């Protein structure tokens, strides 16, 4: 009597695949339900205005919490002239190039 053929694939793939699909579908549904209004809806103008207000508030709070935020880069010349990780914090001198005698 011939022996029955055995499947070489593991039997646990189908439940894992179904669980993955269910998790992804749940995440997609959660994102759709908890997200902001879509641009096609009537409240798109309000959403964009709220985003602008939040960006303006973030910029103002950033300027208040970071005192150097309002400085121009040209005012920070000492930062370049006195590098933080150089010994003695003195300006880095460019290498002296000797002319080649022919």
CORCORWO-V662829 format. One record per residue. N is the residue number from 1. RES is the residue in three letters. NEAR is the number of other C-alpha atoms within 12 Angstrom. Layout:
n = {N & N}
res = {RES & RES}
near = {NEAR & NEAR}
This chain:
n = {1 & 2 & 3 & 4 & 5 & 6 & 7 & 8 & 9 & 10 & 11 & 12 & 13 & 14 & 15 & 16 & 17 & 18 & 19 & 20 & 21 & 22 & 23 & 24 & 25 & 26 & 27 & 28 & 29 & 30 & 31 & 32 & 33 & 34 & 35 & 36 & 37 & 38 & 39 & 40 & 41 & 42 & 43 & 44 & 45 & 46 & 47 & 48 & 49 & 50 & 51 & 52 & 53 & 54 & 55 & 56 & 57 & 58 & 59 & 60 & 61 & 62 & 63 & 64 & 65 & 66 & 67 & 68 & 69 & 70 & 71 & 72 & 73 & 74 & 75 & 76 & 77 & 78 & 79 & 80 & 81 & 82 & 83 & 84 & 85 & 86 & 87 & 88 & 89 & 90 & 91 & 92 & 93 & 94 & 95 & 96 & 97 & 98 & 99 & 100 & 101 & 102}
res = {UNK & UNK & UNK & UNK & UNK & UNK & UNK & UNK & UNK & UNK & UNK & UNK & UNK & UNK & UNK & UNK & UNK & UNK & UNK & UNK & UNK & UNK & UNK & UNK & UNK & UNK & UNK & UNK & UNK & UNK & UNK & UNK & UNK & UNK & UNK & UNK & UNK & UNK & UNK & UNK & UNK & UNK & UNK & UNK & UNK & UNK & UNK & UNK & UNK & UNK & UNK & UNK & UNK & UNK & UNK & UNK & UNK & UNK & UNK & UNK & UNK & UNK & UNK & UNK & UNK & UNK & UNK & UNK & UNK & UNK & UNK & UNK & UNK & UNK & UNK & UNK & UNK & UNK & UNK & UNK & UNK & UNK & UNK & UNK & UNK & UNK & UNK & UNK & UNK & UNK & UNK & UNK & UNK & UNK & UNK & UNK & UNK & UNK & UNK & UNK & UNK & UNK}
near = {3 & 4 & 5 & 6 & 6 & 8 & 7 & 6 & 8 & 10 & 11 & 10 & 11 & 12 & 12 & 13 & 13 & 13 & 14 & 14 & 14 & 14 & 14 & 14 & 14 & 15 & 15 & 14 & 13 & 13 & 14 & 13 & 12 & 12 & 13 & 19 & 19 & 17 & 13 & 10 & 12 & 11 & 14 & 15 & 16 & 16 & 19 & 18 & 13 & 16 & 16 & 14 & 14 & 14 & 14 & 14 & 14 & 15 & 16 & 16 & 14 & 15 & 15 & 13 & 12 & 13 & 12 & 13 & 16 & 16 & 12 & 10 & 12 & 11 & 13 & 15 & 13 & 14 & 16 & 17 & 18 & 17 & 17 & 14 & 13 & 14 & 10 & 11 & 15 & 15 & 17 & 15 & 12 & 6 & 6 & 6 & 7 & 6 & 6 & 5 & 4 & 3}
